[in-house]
Amino acid sequence: MRSGGFPCRVDGCSAIWAVQDPKAMTSLFAASAKRTAHEEAVHGYAHQRLPEAPRRSSYHPRATPKSV
């Protein structure tokens, strides 16, 4: 089981990049960038972000049910 840090997203690869300072965003971004560079260089893998479903604003009034 993989735990801690950023694991490689390719099946069968056990490489993991640890976040050096968990309180610093720059350290988080650096670990993520190293993982992405590894995936592209070693596996030829480019992660595709899934499209997000449109969110409904909490300020938008709900549709009122039609009375029959």
Backbone hydrogen bonds, N-H to C=O, Kabsch-Sander energy under -0.5 kcal/mol:
donor,donor_aa,acceptor,acceptor_aa,energy
6,F,17,W,-3.1
8,C,15,A,-2.3
13,C,10,V,-1.8
14,S,12,G,-0.5
17,W,6,F,-2.2
18,A,16,I,-0.6
20,Q,18,A,-0.7
24,A,21,D,-2.2
25,M,23,K,-0.5
28,L,24,A,-1.4
29,F,25,M,-2.7
30,A,26,T,-2.0
31,A,27,S,-2.1
32,S,28,L,-2.0
33,A,29,F,-2.4
34,K,30,A,-2.2
35,R,31,A,-2.0
36,T,32,S,-2.4
37,A,33,A,-2.4
38,H,34,K,-2.2
39,E,35,R,-2.7
40,E,36,T,-2.2
41,A,37,A,-2.5
42,V,38,H,-2.9
43,H,38,H,-0.7
43,H,39,E,-1.0
44,G,39,E,-0.6
45,Y,39,E,-2.4
47,H,45,Y,-0.5
49,R,47,H,-0.5
57,S,55,R,-0.5
60,H,57,S,-1.0
